[in-house]
Amino acid sequence: RTRRTSVDVFNLLLRTAPMWKGASYDVLRKNCNSFCIVLAGELGADPPPPWTHRLGDGAAALEDRARRLAASLEQGPEIDG
């Protein structure tokens, strides 16, 4: 629930719409869960419970680690001089 009027909510959606264009969608980092978290904050409401985005957050962290590992392997071994 929010104390905002329907006009306030509509204007909020218009103001934030540019941040949520389809091309910026990321299944792990910028998805429906992240939209709900931002929207709840803007409305002054409680965010969704953490369990709703825990899987995506964990997968994003794992992907970040895998990318760093791949990048370090591409550079080759470090040679102490």
N, C-alpha and C positions, 0 to 999 in steps of 0.2 A: 504494500500500500504506500501511497504517497499523498502528500497534502497539495501537490501541484495540480493545477487545473489541466484539463485536456488540451487547452491552447498552449500552456507551458510545456507540456510533454511533446506536443507536435513541434513547437519551436526548437526544443532540445534535440529532437530527431533531425530536424533540418540542419541545425548547427553542427551536429556530429556526423552527419551522413558522409561528408568528404573523407573522413578517417576510415570508413568501412566500405570502400569500393571493392568490387569483386576481384580485381587484379591484385589487391593487397592481401587477399585471403591466404592464410597459412594454416593447414590442418592442425599443427602443433602449437603455434604461437599467436595467431590472430584469427580466432574462430568465434563460434557462437558463445562459447564460455567467456572469452575475453570481452566480447560485446556486452554480455550481461553484467559482468563485473563493473565495467565503465558506466553503463547505464544506471545500475543501482547506485553507484557513487554519485552520479549527477542528480539522481532523484532524491538523494538523502535516505536511501533505503539500505537494508543490510545486503551485503553481497551474497551470491550463492554459496552454499556450503563448500568447503575445500575439497571434499571427495568428488565433486562434480568435475573438477579440472586437474585432479592429481595425476591421472594417467597421462594426459597431454603434457603436463609440466615435466613429468619424469621422462617421457619419450623425447621431449625437446632437449632436456639436459643430456640424455644419452646420445642424441644426434650431434650435439655440440662437441661432446668428447670424442666421438668417432671422427668428426671433421678435423679436430685438432691433431688427433693421432695420424690420420691420413696425410695431413699437411707435413707433419714432422717426418714421416716415413719418406715422403717425396723429396725432402731436403737431404736425405741420406744421413749417415752417422756423423756425429760431431767428432772432430779430431783434436785432441788436446795438444797444444803446441808449446 
